[in-house]
Amino acid sequence: MLVDQSTWAKFDAQAEERDAGEGMRLRVPHPWHLIAMKLTAAKSATRRAGAADWSDIFDLLRTCKIDLHEPEFRKLVVQFGGDEALDRMENES
């Protein structure tokens, strides 16, 4: 997914360096930012049917133990996915 410089700066500021194996280290966006990107992709009119966006979102929620009641997270979800996305997360997770 392509993002503008200011968006990338936000991602990079909260990214964490992780071991990628064979001595390689990678910067990985914060899970909230990954979810924001997935929400944006999921609601795109040009997104292909059957894309794994929602299963990826639910995996991130579960794996990263994200609290759906966290006000800042809820704000992010509504901003990038709308009220429908927040409802879906609450009802299906």
PDB file of N, CA, C and O in Angstrom:
ATOM      1  N   MET A   1       0.849  -1.166   0.000  1.00  0.00           N
ATOM      2  CA  MET A   1       0.000   0.000   0.000  1.00  0.00           C
ATOM      3  C   MET A   1       0.899   1.234   0.000  1.00  0.00           C
ATOM      4  O   MET A   1       1.827   1.336   0.802  1.00  0.00           O
ATOM      5  N   LEU A   2       0.620   2.151  -0.890  1.00  0.00           N
ATOM      6  CA  LEU A   2       1.390   3.389  -0.952  1.00  0.00           C
ATOM      7  C   LEU A   2       0.782   4.429  -0.025  1.00  0.00           C
ATOM      8  O   LEU A   2      -0.439   4.577   0.040  1.00  0.00           O
ATOM      9  N   VAL A   3       1.636   5.147   0.691  1.00  0.00           N
ATOM     10  CA  VAL A   3       1.175   6.213   1.580  1.00  0.00           C
ATOM     11  C   VAL A   3       2.027   7.449   1.341  1.00  0.00           C
ATOM     12  O   VAL A   3       3.151   7.354   0.846  1.00  0.00           O
ATOM     13  N   ASP A   4       1.482   8.616   1.697  1.00  0.00           N
ATOM     14  CA  ASP A   4       2.250   9.845   1.528  1.00  0.00           C
ATOM     15  C   ASP A   4       3.300   9.970   2.641  1.00  0.00           C
ATOM     16  O   ASP A   4       3.312   9.190   3.593  1.00  0.00           O
ATOM     17  N   GLN A   5       4.165  10.952   2.501  1.00  0.00           N
ATOM     18  CA  GLN A   5       5.299  11.108   3.421  1.00  0.00           C
ATOM     19  C   GLN A   5       4.849  11.336   4.866  1.00  0.00           C
ATOM     20  O   GLN A   5       5.454  10.788   5.787  1.00  0.00           O
ATOM     21  N   SER A   6       3.799  12.136   5.081  1.00  0.00           N
ATOM     22  CA  SER A   6       3.369  12.400   6.461  1.00  0.00           C
ATOM     23  C   SER A   6       2.786  11.139   7.109  1.00  0.00           C
ATOM     24  O   SER A   6       2.986  10.906   8.301  1.00  0.00           O
ATOM     25  N   THR A   7       2.071  10.333   6.332  1.00  0.00           N
ATOM     26  CA  THR A   7       1.539   9.080   6.856  1.00  0.00           C
ATOM     27  C   THR A   7       2.683   8.128   7.180  1.00  0.00           C
ATOM     28  O   THR A   7       2.681   7.479   8.226  1.00  0.00           O
ATOM     29  N   TRP A   8       3.663   8.048   6.276  1.00  0.00           N
ATOM     30  CA  TRP A   8       4.817   7.178   6.525  1.00  0.00           C
ATOM     31  C   TRP A   8       5.559   7.604   7.784  1.00  0.00           C
ATOM     32  O   TRP A   8       6.002   6.755   8.557  1.00  0.00           O
ATOM     33  N   ALA A   9       5.697   8.898   7.996  1.00  0.00           N
ATOM     34  CA  ALA A   9       6.386   9.395   9.188  1.00  0.00           C
ATOM     35  C   ALA A   9       5.668   8.932  10.457  1.00  0.00           C
ATOM     36  O   ALA A   9       6.318   8.576  11.440  1.00  0.00           O
ATOM     37  N   LYS A  10       4.332   8.934  10.443  1.00  0.00           N
ATOM     38  CA  LYS A  10       3.561   8.460  11.597  1.00  0.00           C
ATOM     39  C   LYS A  10       3.793   6.964  11.811  1.00  0.00           C
ATOM     40  O   LYS A  10       3.996   6.515  12.940  1.00  0.00           O
ATOM     41  N   PHE A  11       3.762   6.204  10.727  1.00  0.00           N
ATOM     42  CA  PHE A  11       3.998   4.764  10.827  1.00  0.00           C
ATOM     43  C   PHE A  11       5.391   4.489  11.390  1.00  0.00           C
ATOM     44  O   PHE A  11       5.560   3.684  12.306  1.00  0.00           O
ATOM     45  N   ASP A  12       6.372   5.169  10.828  1.00  0.00           N
ATOM     46  CA  ASP A  12       7.765   4.933  11.201  1.00  0.00           C
ATOM     47  C   ASP A  12       8.037   5.311  12.652  1.00  0.00           C
ATOM     48  O   ASP A  12       8.839   4.662  13.323  1.00  0.00           O
ATOM     49  N   ALA A  13       7.377   6.353  13.135  1.00  0.00           N
ATOM     50  CA  ALA A  13       7.610   6.819  14.504  1.00  0.00           C
ATOM     51  C   ALA A  13       7.230   5.766  15.539  1.00  0.00           C
ATOM     52  O   ALA A  13       7.833   5.708  16.611  1.00  0.00           O
ATOM     53  N   GLN A  14       6.240   4.938  15.232  1.00  0.00           N
ATOM     54  CA  GLN A  14       5.800   3.919  16.185  1.00  0.00           C
ATOM     55  C   GLN A  14       6.145   2.496  15.749  1.00  0.00           C
ATOM     56  O   GLN A  14       5.723   1.532  16.388  1.00  0.00           O
ATOM     57  N   ALA A  15       6.895   2.364  14.684  1.00  0.00           N
ATOM     58  CA  ALA A  15       7.298   1.038  14.208  1.00  0.00           C
ATOM     59  C   ALA A  15       8.282   0.407  15.195  1.00  0.00           C
ATOM     60  O   ALA A  15       8.989   1.105  15.922  1.00  0.00           O
ATOM     61  N   GLU A  16       8.312  -0.917  15.203  1.00  0.00           N
ATOM     62  CA  GLU A  16       9.236  -1.660  16.057  1.00  0.00           C
ATOM     63  C   GLU A  16      10.152  -2.500  15.192  1.00  0.00           C
ATOM     64  O   GLU A  16       9.727  -3.060  14.181  1.00  0.00           O
ATOM     65  N   GLU A  17      11.395  -2.585  15.587  1.00  0.00           N
ATOM     66  CA  GLU A  17      12.338  -3.422  14.855  1.00  0.00           C
ATOM     67  C   GLU A  17      12.169  -4.861  15.330  1.00  0.00           C
ATOM     68  O   GLU A  17      12.122  -5.134  16.529  1.00  0.00           O
ATOM     69  N   ARG A  18      12.079  -5.780  14.358  1.00  0.00           N
ATOM     70  CA  ARG A  18      11.873  -7.202  14.658  1.00  0.00           C
ATOM     71  C   ARG A  18      12.892  -8.050  13.914  1.00  0.00           C
ATOM     72  O   ARG A  18      13.389  -7.669  12.854  1.00  0.00           O
ATOM     73  N   ASP A  19      13.188  -9.194  14.485  1.00  0.00           N
ATOM     74  CA  ASP A  19      14.076 -10.162  13.861  1.00  0.00           C
ATOM     75  C   ASP A  19      13.329 -10.841  12.720  1.00  0.00           C
ATOM     76  O   ASP A  19      12.234 -11.368  12.918  1.00  0.00           O
ATOM     77  N   ALA A  20      13.920 -10.829  11.523  1.00  0.00           N
ATOM     78  CA  ALA A  20      13.312 -11.462  10.355  1.00  0.00           C
ATOM     79  C   ALA A  20      14.056 -12.736   9.967  1.00  0.00           C
ATOM     80  O   ALA A  20      13.779 -13.330   8.925  1.00  0.00           O
ATOM     81  N   GLY A  21      14.997 -13.151  10.802  1.00  0.00           N
ATOM     82  CA  GLY A  21      15.761 -14.363  10.529  1.00  0.00           C
ATOM     83  C   GLY A  21      17.014 -14.082   9.734  1.00  0.00           C
ATOM     84  O   GLY A  21      17.132 -13.056   9.065  1.00  0.00           O
ATOM     85  N   GLU A  22      17.946 -15.009   9.819  1.00  0.00           N
ATOM     86  CA  GLU A  22      19.215 -14.933   9.098  1.00  0.00           C
ATOM     87  C   GLU A  22      19.931 -13.607   9.336  1.00  0.00           C
ATOM     88  O   GLU A  22      20.562 -13.071   8.425  1.00  0.00           O
ATOM     89  N   GLY A  23      19.834 -13.073  10.560  1.00  0.00           N
ATOM     90  CA  GLY A  23      20.530 -11.847  10.926  1.00  0.00           C
ATOM     91  C   GLY A  23      19.889 -10.572  10.396  1.00  0.00           C
ATOM     92  O   GLY A  23      20.442  -9.484  10.553  1.00  0.00           O
ATOM     93  N   MET A  24      18.745 -10.701   9.780  1.00  0.00           N
ATOM     94  CA  MET A  24      18.082  -9.533   9.211  1.00  0.00           C
ATOM     95  C   MET A  24      17.069  -8.964  10.207  1.00  0.00           C
ATOM     96  O   MET A  24      16.344  -9.707  10.869  1.00  0.00           O
ATOM     97  N   ARG A  25      17.033  -7.627  10.301  1.00  0.00           N
ATOM     98  CA  ARG A  25      16.075  -6.931  11.154  1.00  0.00           C
ATOM     99  C   ARG A  25      15.194  -6.052  10.265  1.00  0.00           C
ATOM    100  O   ARG A  25      15.683  -5.433   9.320  1.00  0.00           O
ATOM    101  N   LEU A  26      13.903  -5.999  10.567  1.00  0.00           N
ATOM    102  CA  LEU A  26      12.952  -5.181   9.805  1.00  0.00           C
ATOM    103  C   LEU A  26      12.149  -4.299  10.747  1.00  0.00           C
ATOM    104  O   LEU A  26      11.864  -4.685  11.881  1.00  0.00           O
ATOM    105  N   ARG A  27      11.788  -3.119  10.275  1.00  0.00           N
ATOM    106  CA  ARG A  27      10.880  -2.256  11.037  1.00  0.00           C
ATOM    107  C   ARG A  27       9.453  -2.624  10.643  1.00  0.00           C
ATOM    108  O   ARG A  27       9.109  -2.637   9.462  1.00  0.00           O
ATOM    109  N   VAL A  28       8.634  -2.920  11.636  1.00  0.00           N
ATOM    110  CA  VAL A  28       7.263  -3.358  11.420  1.00  0.00           C
ATOM    111  C   VAL A  28       6.321  -2.302  11.988  1.00  0.00           C
ATOM    112  O   VAL A  28       6.495  -1.872  13.128  1.00  0.00           O
ATOM    113  N   PRO A  29       5.323  -1.877  11.210  1.00  0.00           N
ATOM    114  CA  PRO A  29       4.379  -0.879  11.717  1.00  0.00           C
ATOM    115  C   PRO A  29       3.651  -1.366  12.972  1.00  0.00           C
ATOM    116  O   PRO A  29       3.477  -2.568  13.174  1.00  0.00           O
ATOM    117  N   HIS A  30       3.235  -0.428  13.800  1.00  0.00           N
ATOM    118  CA  HIS A  30       2.433  -0.720  14.982  1.00  0.00           C
ATOM    119  C   HIS A  30       1.163  -1.453  14.525  1.00  0.00           C
ATOM    120  O   HIS A  30       0.627  -1.131  13.464  1.00  0.00           O
ATOM    121  N   PRO A  31       0.675  -2.423  15.294  1.00  0.00           N
ATOM    122  CA  PRO A  31      -0.519  -3.181  14.884  1.00  0.00           C
ATOM    123  C   PRO A  31      -1.725  -2.297  14.554  1.00  0.00           C
ATOM    124  O   PRO A  31      -2.488  -2.616  13.642  1.00  0.00           O
ATOM    125  N   TRP A  32      -1.903  -1.204  15.274  1.00  0.00           N
ATOM    126  CA  TRP A  32      -3.020  -0.304  14.968  1.00  0.00           C
ATOM    127  C   TRP A  32      -2.890   0.257  13.558  1.00  0.00           C
ATOM    128  O   TRP A  32      -3.884   0.399  12.845  1.00  0.00           O
ATOM    129  N   HIS A  33      -1.659   0.576  13.159  1.00  0.00           N
ATOM    130  CA  HIS A  33      -1.443   1.116  11.818  1.00  0.00           C
ATOM    131  C   HIS A  33      -1.683   0.051  10.752  1.00  0.00           C
ATOM    132  O   HIS A  33      -2.210   0.348   9.680  1.00  0.00           O
ATOM    133  N   LEU A  34      -1.297  -1.182  11.045  1.00  0.00           N
ATOM    134  CA  LEU A  34      -1.586  -2.271  10.106  1.00  0.00           C
ATOM    135  C   LEU A  34      -3.094  -2.440   9.933  1.00  0.00           C
ATOM    136  O   LEU A  34      -3.578  -2.656   8.822  1.00  0.00           O
ATOM    137  N   ILE A  35      -3.824  -2.341  11.027  1.00  0.00           N
ATOM    138  CA  ILE A  35      -5.286  -2.460  10.956  1.00  0.00           C
ATOM    139  C   ILE A  35      -5.869  -1.296  10.166  1.00  0.00           C
ATOM    140  O   ILE A  35      -6.789  -1.493   9.373  1.00  0.00           O
ATOM    141  N   ALA A  36      -5.354  -0.092  10.368  1.00  0.00           N
ATOM    142  CA  ALA A  36      -5.842   1.068   9.601  1.00  0.00           C
ATOM    143  C   ALA A  36      -5.638   0.837   8.105  1.00  0.00           C
ATOM    144  O   ALA A  36      -6.522   1.147   7.307  1.00  0.00           O
ATOM    145  N   MET A  37      -4.486   0.297   7.720  1.00  0.00           N
ATOM    146  CA  MET A  37      -4.238   0.017   6.306  1.00  0.00           C
ATOM    147  C   MET A  37      -5.190  -1.065   5.789  1.00  0.00           C
ATOM    148  O   MET A  37      -5.712  -0.956   4.679  1.00  0.00           O
ATOM    149  N   LYS A  38      -5.413  -2.102   6.590  1.00  0.00           N
ATOM    150  CA  LYS A  38      -6.327  -3.175   6.188  1.00  0.00           C
ATOM    151  C   LYS A  38      -7.764  -2.661   6.054  1.00  0.00           C
ATOM    152  O   LYS A  38      -8.482  -3.063   5.139  1.00  0.00           O
ATOM    153  N   LEU A  39      -8.184  -1.776   6.962  1.00  0.00           N
ATOM    154  CA  LEU A  39      -9.534  -1.205   6.876  1.00  0.00           C
ATOM    155  C   LEU A  39      -9.689  -0.372   5.608  1.00  0.00           C
ATOM    156  O   LEU A  39     -10.716  -0.435   4.934  1.00  0.00           O
ATOM    157  N   THR A  40      -8.666   0.402   5.295  1.00  0.00           N
ATOM    158  CA  THR A  40      -8.690   1.221   4.079  1.00  0.00           C
ATOM    159  C   THR A  40      -8.808   0.321   2.851  1.00  0.00           C
ATOM    160  O   THR A  40      -9.609   0.588   1.955  1.00  0.00           O
ATOM    161  N   ALA A  41      -8.017  -0.736   2.814  1.00  0.00           N
ATOM    162  CA  ALA A  41      -8.056  -1.664   1.682  1.00  0.00           C
ATOM    163  C   ALA A  41      -9.406  -2.373   1.596  1.00  0.00           C
ATOM    164  O   ALA A  41      -9.954  -2.540   0.507  1.00  0.00           O
ATOM    165  N   ALA A  42      -9.943  -2.791   2.749  1.00  0.00           N
ATOM    166  CA  ALA A  42     -11.193  -3.557   2.762  1.00  0.00           C
ATOM    167  C   ALA A  42     -12.371  -2.763   2.210  1.00  0.00           C
ATOM    168  O   ALA A  42     -13.277  -3.336   1.605  1.00  0.00           O
ATOM    169  N   LYS A  43     -12.362  -1.461   2.412  1.00  0.00           N
ATOM    170  CA  LYS A  43     -13.510  -0.683   1.935  1.00  0.00           C
ATOM    171  C   LYS A  43     -13.289  -0.062   0.554  1.00  0.00           C
ATOM    172  O   LYS A  43     -14.141   0.675   0.060  1.00  0.00           O
ATOM    173  N   SER A  44     -12.163  -0.356  -0.057  1.00  0.00           N
ATOM    174  CA  SER A  44     -11.863   0.157  -1.393  1.00  0.00           C
ATOM    175  C   SER A  44     -12.795  -0.475  -2.431  1.00  0.00           C
ATOM    176  O   SER A  44     -13.004  -1.688  -2.438  1.00  0.00           O
ATOM    177  N   ALA A  45     -13.338   0.350  -3.288  1.00  0.00           N
ATOM    178  CA  ALA A  45     -14.249  -0.134  -4.335  1.00  0.00           C
ATOM    179  C   ALA A  45     -13.538  -1.043  -5.333  1.00  0.00           C
ATOM    180  O   ALA A  45     -14.185  -1.844  -6.009  1.00  0.00           O
ATOM    181  N   THR A  46     -12.223  -0.929  -5.432  1.00  0.00           N
ATOM    182  CA  THR A  46     -11.475  -1.738  -6.398  1.00  0.00           C
ATOM    183  C   THR A  46     -10.852  -2.986  -5.765  1.00  0.00           C
ATOM    184  O   THR A  46     -10.116  -3.721  -6.424  1.00  0.00           O
ATOM    185  N   ARG A  47     -11.151  -3.220  -4.487  1.00  0.00           N
ATOM    186  CA  ARG A  47     -10.577  -4.382  -3.803  1.00  0.00           C
ATOM    187  C   ARG A  47     -11.184  -5.656  -4.373  1.00  0.00           C
ATOM    188  O   ARG A  47     -12.394  -5.724  -4.588  1.00  0.00           O
ATOM    189  N   ARG A  48     -10.361  -6.655  -4.618  1.00  0.00           N
ATOM    190  CA  ARG A  48     -10.862  -7.905  -5.187  1.00  0.00           C
ATOM    191  C   ARG A  48     -11.671  -8.676  -4.156  1.00  0.00           C
ATOM    192  O   ARG A  48     -11.380  -8.644  -2.960  1.00  0.00           O
ATOM    193  N   ALA A  49     -12.679  -9.361  -4.637  1.00  0.00           N
ATOM    194  CA  ALA A  49     -13.513 -10.190  -3.779  1.00  0.00           C
ATOM    195  C   ALA A  49     -12.653 -11.298  -3.178  1.00  0.00           C
ATOM    196  O   ALA A  49     -11.785 -11.853  -3.852  1.00  0.00           O
ATOM    197  N   GLY A  50     -12.892 -11.608  -1.943  1.00  0.00           N
ATOM    198  CA  GLY A  50     -12.162 -12.690  -1.295  1.00  0.00           C
ATOM    199  C   GLY A  50     -10.825 -12.283  -0.702  1.00  0.00           C
ATOM    200  O   GLY A  50     -10.081 -13.142  -0.229  1.00  0.00           O
ATOM    201  N   ALA A  51     -10.496 -10.992  -0.714  1.00  0.00           N
ATOM    202  CA  ALA A  51      -9.242 -10.538  -0.104  1.00  0.00           C
ATOM    203  C   ALA A  51      -9.267 -10.868   1.388  1.00  0.00           C
ATOM    204  O   ALA A  51     -10.337 -10.939   1.993  1.00  0.00           O
ATOM    205  N   ALA A  52      -8.117 -11.064   1.965  1.00  0.00           N
ATOM    206  CA  ALA A  52      -8.010 -11.535   3.343  1.00  0.00           C
ATOM    207  C   ALA A  52      -8.009 -10.415   4.376  1.00  0.00           C
ATOM    208  O   ALA A  52      -7.595 -10.636   5.514  1.00  0.00           O
ATOM    209  N   ASP A  53      -8.460  -9.222   4.010  1.00  0.00           N
ATOM    210  CA  ASP A  53      -8.356  -8.086   4.926  1.00  0.00           C
ATOM    211  C   ASP A  53      -8.994  -8.356   6.280  1.00  0.00           C
ATOM    212  O   ASP A  53      -8.363  -8.149   7.316  1.00  0.00           O
ATOM    213  N   TRP A  54     -10.238  -8.816   6.280  1.00  0.00           N
ATOM    214  CA  TRP A  54     -10.918  -8.993   7.559  1.00  0.00           C
ATOM    215  C   TRP A  54     -10.336 -10.134   8.376  1.00  0.00           C
ATOM    216  O   TRP A  54     -10.260 -10.023   9.600  1.00  0.00           O
ATOM    217  N   SER A  55      -9.926 -11.216   7.750  1.00  0.00           N
ATOM    218  CA  SER A  55      -9.298 -12.286   8.539  1.00  0.00           C
ATOM    219  C   SER A  55      -7.966 -11.806   9.111  1.00  0.00           C
ATOM    220  O   SER A  55      -7.603 -12.173  10.229  1.00  0.00           O
ATOM    221  N   ASP A  56      -7.237 -10.988   8.352  1.00  0.00           N
ATOM    222  CA  ASP A  56      -5.994 -10.406   8.865  1.00  0.00           C
ATOM    223  C   ASP A  56      -6.273  -9.483  10.049  1.00  0.00           C
ATOM    224  O   ASP A  56      -5.552  -9.513  11.046  1.00  0.00           O
ATOM    225  N   ILE A  57      -7.324  -8.662   9.939  1.00  0.00           N
ATOM    226  CA  ILE A  57      -7.690  -7.748  11.027  1.00  0.00           C
ATOM    227  C   ILE A  57      -8.004  -8.541  12.296  1.00  0.00           C
ATOM    228  O   ILE A  57      -7.515  -8.204  13.375  1.00  0.00           O
ATOM    229  N   PHE A  58      -8.814  -9.589  12.173  1.00  0.00           N
ATOM    230  CA  PHE A  58      -9.170 -10.382  13.353  1.00  0.00           C
ATOM    231  C   PHE A  58      -7.952 -11.101  13.928  1.00  0.00           C
ATOM    232  O   PHE A  58      -7.841 -11.246  15.145  1.00  0.00           O
ATOM    233  N   ASP A  59      -7.037 -11.552  13.069  1.00  0.00           N
ATOM    234  CA  ASP A  59      -5.796 -12.158  13.554  1.00  0.00           C
ATOM    235  C   ASP A  59      -4.965 -11.148  14.349  1.00  0.00           C
ATOM    236  O   ASP A  59      -4.430 -11.479  15.406  1.00  0.00           O
ATOM    237  N   LEU A  60      -4.858  -9.924  13.843  1.00  0.00           N
ATOM    238  CA  LEU A  60      -4.116  -8.881  14.558  1.00  0.00           C
ATOM    239  C   LEU A  60      -4.769  -8.542  15.895  1.00  0.00           C
ATOM    240  O   LEU A  60      -4.077  -8.384  16.901  1.00  0.00           O
ATOM    241  N   LEU A  61      -6.096  -8.432  15.910  1.00  0.00           N
ATOM    242  CA  LEU A  61      -6.804  -8.145  17.164  1.00  0.00           C
ATOM    243  C   LEU A  61      -6.493  -9.204  18.216  1.00  0.00           C
ATOM    244  O   LEU A  61      -6.207  -8.889  19.372  1.00  0.00           O
ATOM    245  N   ARG A  62      -6.555 -10.463  17.793  1.00  0.00           N
ATOM    246  CA  ARG A  62      -6.343 -11.582  18.704  1.00  0.00           C
ATOM    247  C   ARG A  62      -4.876 -11.697  19.115  1.00  0.00           C
ATOM    248  O   ARG A  62      -4.564 -11.763  20.304  1.00  0.00           O
ATOM    249  N   THR A  63      -3.988 -11.720  18.139  1.00  0.00           N
ATOM    250  CA  THR A  63      -2.566 -11.938  18.405  1.00  0.00           C
ATOM    251  C   THR A  63      -1.956 -10.818  19.243  1.00  0.00           C
ATOM    252  O   THR A  63      -1.141 -11.065  20.132  1.00  0.00           O
ATOM    253  N   CYS A  64      -2.361  -9.588  18.947  1.00  0.00           N
ATOM    254  CA  CYS A  64      -1.786  -8.420  19.640  1.00  0.00           C
ATOM    255  C   CYS A  64      -2.600  -8.012  20.868  1.00  0.00           C
ATOM    256  O   CYS A  64      -2.277  -7.033  21.542  1.00  0.00           O
ATOM    257  N   LYS A  65      -3.656  -8.772  21.148  1.00  0.00           N
ATOM    258  CA  LYS A  65      -4.503  -8.514  22.324  1.00  0.00           C
ATOM    259  C   LYS A  65      -4.963  -7.056  22.382  1.00  0.00           C
ATOM    260  O   LYS A  65      -4.814  -6.375  23.397  1.00  0.00           O
ATOM    261  N   ILE A  66      -5.525  -6.602  21.262  1.00  0.00           N
ATOM    262  CA  ILE A  66      -5.981  -5.209  21.156  1.00  0.00           C
ATOM    263  C   ILE A  66      -7.323  -5.060  21.854  1.00  0.00           C
ATOM    264  O   ILE A  66      -8.250  -5.836  21.620  1.00  0.00           O
ATOM    265  N   ASP A  67      -7.414  -4.061  22.707  1.00  0.00           N
ATOM    266  CA  ASP A  67      -8.629  -3.767  23.464  1.00  0.00           C
ATOM    267  C   ASP A  67      -9.575  -2.925  22.612  1.00  0.00           C
ATOM    268  O   ASP A  67      -9.282  -1.770  22.303  1.00  0.00           O
ATOM    269  N   LEU A  68     -10.707  -3.509  22.237  1.00  0.00           N
ATOM    270  CA  LEU A  68     -11.688  -2.803  21.407  1.00  0.00           C
ATOM    271  C   LEU A  68     -12.343  -1.637  22.134  1.00  0.00           C
ATOM    272  O   LEU A  68     -13.006  -0.809  21.509  1.00  0.00           O
ATOM    273  N   HIS A  69     -12.164  -1.568  23.439  1.00  0.00           N
ATOM    274  CA  HIS A  69     -12.772  -0.485  24.212  1.00  0.00           C
ATOM    275  C   HIS A  69     -11.832   0.713  24.375  1.00  0.00           C
ATOM    276  O   HIS A  69     -12.225   1.736  24.935  1.00  0.00           O
ATOM    277  N   GLU A  70     -10.608   0.592  23.896  1.00  0.00           N
ATOM    278  CA  GLU A  70      -9.640   1.688  23.961  1.00  0.00           C
ATOM    279  C   GLU A  70     -10.135   2.838  23.084  1.00  0.00           C
ATOM    280  O   GLU A  70     -10.265   2.664  21.872  1.00  0.00           O
ATOM    281  N   PRO A  71     -10.415   4.008  23.664  1.00  0.00           N
ATOM    282  CA  PRO A  71     -10.995   5.114  22.895  1.00  0.00           C
ATOM    283  C   PRO A  71     -10.192   5.530  21.654  1.00  0.00           C
ATOM    284  O   PRO A  71     -10.781   5.819  20.612  1.00  0.00           O
ATOM    285  N   GLU A  72      -8.879   5.563  21.750  1.00  0.00           N
ATOM    286  CA  GLU A  72      -8.072   5.973  20.594  1.00  0.00           C
ATOM    287  C   GLU A  72      -8.124   4.931  19.480  1.00  0.00           C
ATOM    288  O   GLU A  72      -8.116   5.273  18.297  1.00  0.00           O
ATOM    289  N   PHE A  73      -8.177   3.661  19.868  1.00  0.00           N
ATOM    290  CA  PHE A  73      -8.293   2.617  18.851  1.00  0.00           C
ATOM    291  C   PHE A  73      -9.652   2.701  18.168  1.00  0.00           C
ATOM    292  O   PHE A  73      -9.733   2.587  16.945  1.00  0.00           O
ATOM    293  N   ARG A  74     -10.714   2.898  18.933  1.00  0.00           N
ATOM    294  CA  ARG A  74     -12.060   3.021  18.367  1.00  0.00           C
ATOM    295  C   ARG A  74     -12.121   4.183  17.379  1.00  0.00           C
ATOM    296  O   ARG A  74     -12.725   4.075  16.312  1.00  0.00           O
ATOM    297  N   LYS A  75     -11.495   5.279  17.743  1.00  0.00           N
ATOM    298  CA  LYS A  75     -11.447   6.458  16.866  1.00  0.00           C
ATOM    299  C   LYS A  75     -10.760   6.116  15.551  1.00  0.00           C
ATOM    300  O   LYS A  75     -11.229   6.507  14.482  1.00  0.00           O
ATOM    301  N   LEU A  76      -9.644   5.384  15.626  1.00  0.00           N
ATOM    302  CA  LEU A  76      -8.905   4.982  14.429  1.00  0.00           C
ATOM    303  C   LEU A  76      -9.773   4.087  13.546  1.00  0.00           C
ATOM    304  O   LEU A  76      -9.803   4.259  12.328  1.00  0.00           O
ATOM    305  N   VAL A  77     -10.473   3.140  14.151  1.00  0.00           N
ATOM    306  CA  VAL A  77     -11.319   2.217  13.387  1.00  0.00           C
ATOM    307  C   VAL A  77     -12.405   2.979  12.645  1.00  0.00           C
ATOM    308  O   VAL A  77     -12.631   2.741  11.459  1.00  0.00           O
ATOM    309  N   VAL A  78     -13.077   3.890  13.331  1.00  0.00           N
ATOM    310  CA  VAL A  78     -14.143   4.666  12.697  1.00  0.00           C
ATOM    311  C   VAL A  78     -13.570   5.554  11.606  1.00  0.00           C
ATOM    312  O   VAL A  78     -14.184   5.715  10.551  1.00  0.00           O
ATOM    313  N   GLN A  79     -12.399   6.132  11.849  1.00  0.00           N
ATOM    314  CA  GLN A  79     -11.775   7.003  10.845  1.00  0.00           C
ATOM    315  C   GLN A  79     -11.473   6.254   9.555  1.00  0.00           C
ATOM    316  O   GLN A  79     -11.716   6.778   8.468  1.00  0.00           O
ATOM    317  N   PHE A  80     -10.952   5.046   9.659  1.00  0.00           N
ATOM    318  CA  PHE A  80     -10.513   4.320   8.467  1.00  0.00           C
ATOM    319  C   PHE A  80     -11.515   3.286   7.953  1.00  0.00           C
ATOM    320  O   PHE A  80     -11.450   2.889   6.789  1.00  0.00           O
ATOM    321  N   GLY A  81     -12.435   2.849   8.807  1.00  0.00           N
ATOM    322  CA  GLY A  81     -13.373   1.819   8.378  1.00  0.00           C
ATOM    323  C   GLY A  81     -14.834   2.159   8.568  1.00  0.00           C
ATOM    324  O   GLY A  81     -15.710   1.458   8.062  1.00  0.00           O
ATOM    325  N   GLY A  82     -15.105   3.237   9.300  1.00  0.00           N
ATOM    326  CA  GLY A  82     -16.484   3.634   9.550  1.00  0.00           C
ATOM    327  C   GLY A  82     -17.093   2.884  10.734  1.00  0.00           C
ATOM    328  O   GLY A  82     -16.501   1.951  11.277  1.00  0.00           O
ATOM    329  N   ASP A  83     -18.278   3.316  11.108  1.00  0.00           N
ATOM    330  CA  ASP A  83     -18.991   2.682  12.225  1.00  0.00           C
ATOM    331  C   ASP A  83     -19.253   1.201  11.958  1.00  0.00           C
ATOM    332  O   ASP A  83     -19.270   0.389  12.882  1.00  0.00           O
ATOM    333  N   GLU A  84     -19.458   0.858  10.677  1.00  0.00           N
ATOM    334  CA  GLU A  84     -19.725  -0.536  10.318  1.00  0.00           C
ATOM    335  C   GLU A  84     -18.551  -1.430  10.693  1.00  0.00           C
ATOM    336  O   GLU A  84     -18.746  -2.558  11.147  1.00  0.00           O
ATOM    337  N   ALA A  85     -17.336  -0.931  10.504  1.00  0.00           N
ATOM    338  CA  ALA A  85     -16.147  -1.721  10.832  1.00  0.00           C
ATOM    339  C   ALA A  85     -16.058  -1.952  12.329  1.00  0.00           C
ATOM    340  O   ALA A  85     -15.727  -3.053  12.772  1.00  0.00           O
ATOM    341  N   LEU A  86     -16.351  -0.920  13.114  1.00  0.00           N
ATOM    342  CA  LEU A  86     -16.322  -1.070  14.565  1.00  0.00           C
ATOM    343  C   LEU A  86     -17.377  -2.074  15.006  1.00  0.00           C
ATOM    344  O   LEU A  86     -17.100  -2.922  15.854  1.00  0.00           O
ATOM    345  N   ASP A  87     -18.574  -1.994  14.451  1.00  0.00           N
ATOM    346  CA  ASP A  87     -19.636  -2.951  14.767  1.00  0.00           C
ATOM    347  C   ASP A  87     -19.206  -4.369  14.429  1.00  0.00           C
ATOM    348  O   ASP A  87     -19.434  -5.296  15.207  1.00  0.00           O
ATOM    349  N   ARG A  88     -18.587  -4.536  13.272  1.00  0.00           N
ATOM    350  CA  ARG A  88     -18.154  -5.876  12.855  1.00  0.00           C
ATOM    351  C   ARG A  88     -17.108  -6.427  13.820  1.00  0.00           C
ATOM    352  O   ARG A  88     -17.161  -7.600  14.188  1.00  0.00           O
ATOM    353  N   MET A  89     -16.160  -5.590  14.230  1.00  0.00           N
ATOM    354  CA  MET A  89     -15.131  -6.046  15.171  1.00  0.00           C
ATOM    355  C   MET A  89     -15.754  -6.457  16.502  1.00  0.00           C
ATOM    356  O   MET A  89     -15.370  -7.475  17.078  1.00  0.00           O
ATOM    357  N   GLU A  90     -16.700  -5.683  16.987  1.00  0.00           N
ATOM    358  CA  GLU A  90     -17.338  -5.981  18.265  1.00  0.00           C
ATOM    359  C   GLU A  90     -18.176  -7.253  18.194  1.00  0.00           C
ATOM    360  O   GLU A  90     -18.233  -8.019  19.156  1.00  0.00           O
ATOM    361  N   ASN A  91     -18.818  -7.474  17.065  1.00  0.00           N
ATOM    362  CA  ASN A  91     -19.721  -8.620  16.927  1.00  0.00           C
ATOM    363  C   ASN A  91     -19.032  -9.921  16.537  1.00  0.00           C
ATOM    364  O   ASN A  91     -19.541 -11.002  16.834  1.00  0.00           O
ATOM    365  N   GLU A  92     -17.879  -9.830  15.875  1.00  0.00           N
ATOM    366  CA  GLU A  92     -17.240 -11.045  15.363  1.00  0.00           C
ATOM    367  C   GLU A  92     -15.951 -11.422  16.056  1.00  0.00           C
ATOM    368  O   GLU A  92     -15.398 -12.487  15.780  1.00  0.00           O
ATOM    369  N   SER A  93     -15.456 -10.582  16.949  1.00  0.00           N
ATOM    370  CA  SER A  93     -14.178 -10.947  17.597  1.00  0.00           C
ATOM    371  C   SER A  93     -14.395 -11.578  18.938  1.00  0.00           C
ATOM    372  O   SER A  93     -13.431 -11.942  19.612  1.00  0.00           O
TER     373      SER A  93
END
